[in-house]
Amino acid sequence: MPRISDQLLSSTKWLVLAATLALGACASHPQAPTNAATTDYSYKIGPGDNVNIVVWRNPELSMSVPVRPDGKISSPLIDDLPAMGKDPSALARDIEKELGKFIRDPVVTVIVSGFVGPYSEQIRVIGQAAKPQTLPYKQKMTILDVMIAVGGITDFADGNRATILRTSENNAQYRVRLKDLVKNGDVSANVEMKPGDVVIIPQSWF
């Protein structure tokens, strides 16, 4: 029967091996590029957004309506019009087509408020964040903006092994140095986010 000291030694070796493998796996990921935002980004409407519809010279048709969980909106003369995934200009043109069945040459402007966005473009933060949550993406948003929103990392986080899972690049994974950025104020570790990014913050082994 193995002695307790042998069991402890075996367990310790296993933990060291597991930590080494985990660090090796992390090291295999490239560093996240500093610049990621594109100049042609347009905000996409999502469930939970509020859409202000302004119909020129038709104040009775102008109003603010919520985007329902199914991604559609309803307003006078319009039933169940898909809004999710469209930018405000595209939705305005669709509303004009619908209203054109009832009034002559409608001119519509759509103004979005609330800014939740479609699920596919939201930023998700999981693991050892102080407040793991989902955030709406904003143009030129950085990992520092994300960390401020979630309250930083916990005392148990291994921040420099954190990664970004980039769904817009076929789930490519990049390393980010959150400990250097958040704890040490190293702004060189700051990188831009892309719509749909998932920030994964692992727990420290020691």
KOLLUMRO-16104 format. One record per residue: x, y, z of N, C-alpha, C, O in turn. Coordinates in pm, whole numbers, padded with zeros to 5 digits, always signed. Layout:
residues N
XYZXYZXYZXYZ ...
This chain:
residues 206
+00085-00120+00000+00000+00000+00000+00089+00125+00000+00177+00136+00084 +00066+00219-00093+00154+00338-00101+00140+00425+00023+00031+00441+00079 +00253+00480+00064+00252+00570+00180+00186+00702+00144+00175+00739+00027 +00140+00775+00250+00075+00904+00228+00169+01002+00160+00128+01079+00074 +00298+00998+00200+00394+01090+00139+00410+01062-00009+00426+01155-00089 +00404+00932-00049+00413+00897-00190+00291+00949-00266+00303+00997-00379 +00173+00938-00202+00051+00987-00265+00057+01138-00285+00017+01189-00390 +00106+01210-00183+00117+01355-00193+00216+01393-00303+00191+01486-00380 +00329+01319-00311+00428+01348-00414+00370+01325-00552+00392+01403-00645 +00294+01215-00565+00231+01184-00693+00130+01292-00732+00125+01333-00848 +00050+01338-00634-00048+01443-00661+00020+01572-00701-00026+01642-00792 +00130+01604-00633+00204+01726-00664+00260+01721-00805+00253+01820-00879 +00316+01605-00842+00369+01590-00978+00260+01607-01082+00281+01666-01187 +00141+01552-01050+00029+01563-01146-00013+01708-01164-00042+01751-01275 -00017+01784-01052-00057+01925-01060+00044+02005-01140+00008+02090-01221 +00173+01976-01117+00277+02047-01192+00267+02015-01340+00280+02103-01425 +00243+01887-01372+00229+01847-01511+00109+01915-01576+00118+01964-01688 -00005+01917-01503-00126+01979-01557-00104+02128-01582-00146+02182-01684 -00038+02194-01486-00011+02338-01501+00081+02363-01620+00062+02459-01696 +00182+02275-01636+00275+02291-01747+00204+02275-01881+00227+02351-01974 +00116+02173-01888+00041+02152-02011-00050+02270-02041-00062+02313-02156 -00114+02323-01937-00204+02437-01956-00128+02559-02005-00173+02631-02095 -00009+02582-01944+00070+02697-01986+00120+02678-02129+00127+02773-02206 +00155+02553-02163+00198+02524-02298+00089+02549-02398+00114+02601-02507 -00035+02510-02362-00149+02532-02451-00173+02679-02471-00203+02724-02581 -00159+02756-02361-00180+02901-02371-00073+02964-02461-00102+03053-02542 +00052+02914-02443+00162+02971-02520+00146+02947-02669+00204+03018-02751 +00067+02845-02704+00049+02814-02845-00039+02916-02916-00040+02923-03039 -00112+02994-02839-00199+03096-02898-00116+03221-02929-00035+03262-02846 -00135+03283-03044-00063+03407-03074-00115+03523-02990-00228+03520-02941 -00031+03623-02976-00072+03743-02905-00182+03814-02983-00176+03820-03106 -00281+03868-02914-00391+03938-02981-00338+04062-03052-00257+04135-02996 -00382+04086-03175-00338+04206-03246-00388+04333-03178-00500+04337-03127 -00306+04434-03177-00343+04560-03110-00462+04625-03179-00554+04673-03112 -00461+04629-03310-00568+04692-03386-00657+04584-03449-00609+04495-03519 -00787+04593-03422-00880+04493-03474-01005+04555-03535-01070+04493-03619 -01040+04678-03494-01163+04740-03542-01150+04774-03691-01042+04805-03740 -01263+04766-03760-01267+04801-03902-01341+04934-03920-01429+04968-03842 -01303+05007-04024-01362+05140-04045-01503+05133-04100-01578+05231-04092 -01542+05016-04155-01674+05006-04217-01779+04943-04124-01884+04899-04170 -01749+04940-03993-01845+04880-03900-01972+04965-03890-01965+05087-03878 -02088+04898-03896-02217+04963-03876-02291+04890-03766-02295+04767-03764 -02351+04966-03675-02423+04904-03564-02541+04823-03616-02617+04870-03701 -02556+04703-03564-02668+04616-03599-02768+04613-03484-02731+04604-03367 -02894+04622-03519-03003+04626-03420-03025+04486-03362-03016+04386-03434 -03054+04480-03233-03078+04352-03168-03195+04358-03073-03245+04466-03042 -03241+04242-03025-03351+04236-02927-03316+04318-02802-03205+04309-02750 -03411+04396-02755-03388+04481-02639-03357+04624-02673-03368+04712-02587 -03317+04650-02798-03296+04788-02842-03430+04860-02851-03534+04797-02870 -03427+04992-02838-03545+05075-02866-03523+05146-02999-03416+05203-03024 -03623+05143-03083-03614+05202-03216-03710+05321-03224-03832+05305-03211 -03653+05439-03246-03734+05559-03265-03761+05577-03414-03669+05601-03492 -03887+05565-03452-03928+05576-03592-03986+05716-03615-04085+05753-03554 -03923+05790-03703-03969+05925-03736-04015+05925-03881-03936+05904-03972 -04145+05950-03902-04203+05953-04037-04232+06099-04071-04318+06162-04008 -04162+06152-04169-04174+06295-04203-04318+06329-04242-04380+06262-04325 -04369+06436-04179-04504+06489-04203-04615+06392-04162-04731+06410-04201 -04580+06291-04084-04680+06197-04034-04652+06168-03886-04612+06057-03850 -04674+06268-03800-04641+06250-03658-04721+06137-03593-04675+06078-03495 -04838+06106-03645-04917+05999-03585-04855+05861-03608-04889+05765-03540 -04763+05853-03703-04694+05727-03729-04554+05724-03668-04484+05623-03674 -04514+05836-03611-04381+05845-03551-04389+05803-03404-04473+05854-03330 -04302+05713-03363-04304+05665-03224-04180+05582-03195-04102+05549-03284 -04164+05551-03065-04056+05464-03020-04113+05327-02989-04211+05315-02916 -04050+05224-03044-04097+05087-03020-03978+04999-02980-03867+05022-03027 -04001+04899-02895-03892+04807-02858-03876+04697-02962-03972+04658-03030 -03755+04648-02974-03732+04529-03056-03760+04408-02967-03695+04390-02864 -03856+04327-03009-03899+04215-02927-03791+04106-02921-03697+04108-02999 -03805+04011-02827-03708+03900-02819-03695+03820-02947-03592+03757-02971 -03800+03821-03031-03790+03749-03159-03724+03833-03268-03715+03790-03383 -03678+03955-03232-03606+04039-03327-03694+04121-03419-03644+04177-03516 -03824+04129-03390-03916+04201-03477-03974+04323-03405-03968+04334-03283 -04031+04415-03484-04098+04532-03428-04239+04540-03486-04269+04484-03591 -04324+04610-03413-04461+04637-03460-04492+04783-03432-04452+04838-03330 -04564+04845-03525-04607+04984-03508-04733+05003-03592-04771+04912-03666 -04798+05119-03582-04919+05140-03663-04892+05114-03812-04795+05165-03868 -04978+05035-03874-04972+04995-04014-04862+04892-04044-04849+04847-04158 -04783+04855-03941-04675+04758-03962-04686+04647-03858-04689+04674-03738 -04693+04524-03904-04698+04410-03813-04576+04321-03834-04545+04281-03947 -04508+04290-03725-04403+04188-03725-04298+04210-03834-04276+04123-03918 -04235+04327-03832-04129+04356-03929-03994+04317-03868-03959+04367-03761 -03917+04229-03935-03786+04191-03881-03693+04312-03870-03680+04390-03964 -03629+04326-03754-03535+04436-03732-03397+04386-03692-03297+04454-03718 -03388+04271-03631-03261+04220-03580-03160+04199-03693-03191+04143-03798 -03038+04246-03667-02930+04228-03764-02923+04335-03870-02831+04334-03952 -03018+04429-03871-03017+04536-03970-02956+04662-03909-02966+04684-03788 -02894+04746-03993-02852+04876-03944-02971+04972-03955-03067+04942-04026 -02967+05086-03886-03082+05177-03886-03128+05219-04024-03249+05231-04048 -03035+05242-04118-03074+05285-04252-03151+05176-04325-03251+05203-04392 -03104+05052-04312-03173+04940-04379-03313+04921-04321-03408+04895-04396 -03328+04935-04190-03459+04921-04129-03551+05035-04174-03669+05012-04198 -03498+05157-04186-03578+05271-04232-03632+05247-04373-03746+05280-04402 -03548+05188-04459-03593+05160-04596-03704+05053-04595-03799+05062-04673 -03691+04954-04509-03794+04850-04499-03926+04907-04449-04034+04870-04496 -03916+05000-04352-04038+05063-04301-04104+05148-04409-04226+05150-04421 -04022+05216-04488-04078+05295-04599-04155+05207-04697-04261+05245-04746 -04101+05088-04725-04171+04996-04817-04306+04954-04760-04406+04946-04832 -04308+04926-04630-04433+04884-04567-04534+04998-04564-04651+04979-04596 -04488+05119-04525-04579+05233-04517-04623+05278-04657-04731+05336-04672 -04542+05251-04758-04577+05289-04893-04702+05221-04945-04760+05264-05045 -04745+05116-04877-04871+05050-04914-04992+05133-04873-05103+05112-04922 -04969+05230-04781-05082+05306-04725-05070+05457-04747-05171+05526-04760 -04947+05509-04751-04929+05653-04771-04831+05674-04886-04753+05585-04922 -04836+05794-04944-04755+05821-05064-04615+05868-05026-04599+05961-04946 -04514+05803-05083-04373+05842-05070-04334+05874-04924-04292+05986-04896 -04346+05779-04834-04306+05805-04696-04154+05824-04684-04077+05759-04754 -04114+05913-04596-03971+05935-04568-03950+05903-04420-04007+05968-04333 -03868+05802-04394-03853+05750-04257-03708+05761-04212-03615+05735-04287 -03692+05802-04087-03562+05801-04020-03572+05712-03896-03670+05719-03822 -03472+05628-03875-03469+05538-03759-03352+05578-03670-03238+05588-03716 -03380+05600-03544-03278+05633-03444-03285+05525-03335-03390+05502-03276 -03172+05460-03309-03168+05351-03212-03120+05403-03077-03029+05485-03070 -03182+05355-02970-03135+05382-02835-03140+05251-02756-03205+05155-02797 -03070+05249-02644-03064+05126-02565-02937+05048-02594-02866+05008-02502 -02908+05026-02721-02784+04966-02768-02748+04835-02696-02655+04828-02616 -02825+04733-02728-02794+04598-02683-02726+04520-02795-02626+04452-02773 -02781+04531-02913-02722+04464-03029-02759+04318-03036-02805+04261-02938 -02738+04255-03152-02768+04112-03166-02671+04029-03084-02558+04070-03058 -02715+03911-03042-02632+03826-02958-02499+03793-03025-02397+03782-02957 -02500+03778-03156-02379+03739-03227-02269+03844-03221-02153+03814-03248 -02304+03969-03185-02205+04075-03181-02171+04120-03040-02086+04207-03022 -02236+04064-02939-02209+04102-02802-02075+04046-02754-02030+03941-02800 -02013+04118-02662-01888+04075-02600-01921+03997-02473-01993+04047-02387 -01869+03875-02461-01894+03792-02343-01766+03776-02263-01659+03751-02318 -01778+03791-02131-01663+03776-02041-01695+03665-01943-01791+03675-01866 -01614+03558-01944-01639+03444-01857-01514+03409-01778-01403+03451-01812 -01533+03333-01671-01420+03293-01588-01399+03387-01471-01495+03431-01408 -01273+03418-01441-01236+03490-01320-01241+03642-01336-01146+03712-01301 -01351+03691-01390-01379+03836-01388-01455+03868-01261-01526+03783-01207 -01441+03991-01212-01515+04029-01091-01665+04018-01113-01738+03976-01024 -01710+04057-01232-01853+04048-01266-01868+03995-01408-01890+04073-01501 -01857+03862-01427-01874+03807-01562-02008+03849-01620-02111+03841-01553 -02008+03892-01745-02132+03941-01806-02118+03955-01956-02011+03931-02013 -02228+03994-02019-02232+04021-02161-02242+04172-02182-02318+04239-02112 -02166+04225-02278-02162+04368-02303-02192+04395-02451-02153+04316-02537 -02261+04506-02481-02278+04543-02622-02146+04590-02681-02069+04660-02615 -02120+04550-02804-01996+04594-02871-02009+04739-02914-02115+04783-02958 -01899+04813-02900-01892+04951-02948-01765+04966-03033-01662+04905-03005 -01776+05047-03136-01663+05069-03226-01541+05118-03148-01554+05206-03063 -01423+05060-03176-01297+05092-03111-01294+05051-02963-01210+05100-02887 -01384+04963-02922-01383+04911-02785-01254+04831-02763-01212+04755-02850 -01192+04847-02646-01069+04775-02615-01092+04679-02498-01194+04684-02430 -00993+04592-02477-01001+04499-02365-00999+04574-02232-01055+04526-02133 -00936+04692-02227-00937+04773-02105-01078+04824-02077-01122+04823-01962 -01150+04868-02180-01290+04909-02161-01373+04794-02106-01458+04813-02019 -01348+04674-02158-01421+04556-02112-01391+04528-01965-01482+04500-01887 -01263+04535-01928-01224+04506-01789-01282+04607-01692-01320+04572-01580 -01288+04733-01732-01349+04835-01646-01497+04803-01626-01549+04818-01515 -01565+04760-01733-01708+04730-01724-01737+04612-01633-01840+04609-01566 -01646+04513-01631-01670+04392-01550-01602+04400-01414-01604+04303-01338 -01542+04514-01381-01482+04531-01249-01346+04469-01232-01302+04446-01119 -01276+04440-01342-01142+04383-01333-01145+04233-01316-01245+04167-01344 -01032+04178-01268-01019+04034-01248-01014+04003-01099-00982+04090-01018 -01045+03879-01063-01046+03839-00923-00903+03811-00875-00810+03807-00955 -00888+03792-00743-00758+03759-00686-00712+03619-00727-00595+03585-00714 -00805+03539-00775-00774+03400-00813-00747+03387-00963-00722+03276-01011 -00752+03496-01035-00737+03491-01180-00591+03477-01221-00502+03534-01157 -00567+03403-01326-00436+03399-01390-00448+03489-01514-00463+03441-01627 -00441+03617-01490-00473+03716-01592-00388+03709-01717-00437+03736-01827 -00262+03674-01702-00175+03670-01819-00190+03543-01901-00123+03527-02003 -00279+03453-01858-00313+03337-01941-00452+03353-02002-00506+03259-02060 -00509+03471-01990-00642+03496-02048-00633+03494-02200-00528+03520-02258 -00745+03462-02261-00750+03457-02407-00877+03524-02459-00975+03538-02386 -00871+03563-02584-00989+03611-02656-01024+03508-02762-00942+03475-02848 -01146+03457-02756-01197+03368-02860-01270+03455-02961-01371+03516-02930 -01218+03461-03082-01268+03553-03184-01361+03479-03281-01316+03414-03375 -01491+03490-03255-01589+03416-03336-01593+03465-03480-01628+03390-03570 -01557+03591-03502-01558+03647-03638-01443+03595-03723-01440+03619-03844 -01349+03524-03660-01234+03466-03732-01231+03315-03714-01126+03255-03692 -01351+03254-03724-01363+03108-03716-01308+03055-03583-01240+02953-03579 -01340+03127-03474-01303+03087-03338-01152+03082-03315-01104+02999-03237 -01078+03169-03382-00935+03182-03352-00919+03232-03209-01003+03307-03159 -00809+03190-03143-00789+03226-03003-00657+03301-02989-00555+03262-03044 -00662+03412-02912-00546+03498-02894-00517+03519-02745-00609+03524-02663 -00389+03531-02711-00350+03559-02574-00362+03708-02543-00336+03793-02629 -00403+03739-02420-00404+03877-02372-00344+03881-02231-00366+03789-02151 -00271+03986-02200-00203+03999-02071-00284+04087-01977-00253+04204-01956 -00390+04029-01921-00480+04107-01837-00416+04149-01705-00443+04258-01655 -00333+04063-01648-00268+04100-01521-00177+04220-01543-00180+04315-01464 -00097+04217-01650-00008+04330-01677-00089+04457-01701-00050+04565-01658 -00202+04443-01769-00284+04559-01802-00358+04613-01681-00352+04733-01652 -00429+04525-01609-00518+04568-01502-00444+04593-01371-00468+04692-01303 -00354+04502-01337-00284+04512-01208-00162+04602-01213-00132+04673-01117 -00091+04600-01327+00035+04674-01336+00026+04800-01422+00122+04877-01430 -00090+04821-01486-00107+04943-01566-00024+04947-01692+00010+05055-01740 +00009+04830-01747+00089+04824-01870-00004+04842-01990-00066+04746-02035 -00012+04964-02042-00106+04993-02151-00065+04927-02282-00145+04920-02376 +00059+04878-02290+00099+04808-02411+00025+04675-02426+00025+04615-02534 -00038+04628-02317-00116+04503-02321-00260+04527-02367-00337+04433-02380 -00295+04653-02392-00432+04684-02434-00451+04651-02583-00365+04684-02665 -00562+04588-02617-00591+04552-02757-00737+04584-02788-00820+04592-02698 -00766+04603-02916-00903+04630-02958-00984+04501-02967-00930+04393-02991 -01114+04515-02946-01206+04402-02954-01275+04400-03090-01273+04498-03164 -01334+04284-03121-01418+04270-03239-01556+04222-03195-01569+04159-03090 -01660+04251-03274-01794+04202-03240-01793+04049-03223-01737+03977-03305 -01858+04003-03116-01868+03859-03092-01753+03799-03014-01753+03678-02991 -01654+03879-02973-01541+03825-02897-01586+03768-02763-01677+03819-02699 -01519+03659-02721-01541+03599-02590-01409+03607-02513-01308+03553-02558 -01410+03674-02397-01291+03685-02314-01295+03574-02209-01390+03565-02132 -01192+03489-02208-01187+03374-02116-01074+03398-02018-00957+03409-02058 -01108+03407-01889-01009+03435-01785-00997+03311-01695-01088+03282-01617 -00886+03238-01704-00873+03115-01624-00836+03144-01479-00796+03255-01443 -00851+03041-01397-00812+03049-01256-00665+03011-01242-00615+02924-01313 -00597+03078-01151-00457+03047-01127-00444+02910-01060-00527+02872-00978 -00339+02838-01098-00315+02707-01037-00256+02721-00898-00272+02631-00815 -00188+02833-00871-00119+02846-00742-00160+02977-00675-00113+03008-00566 
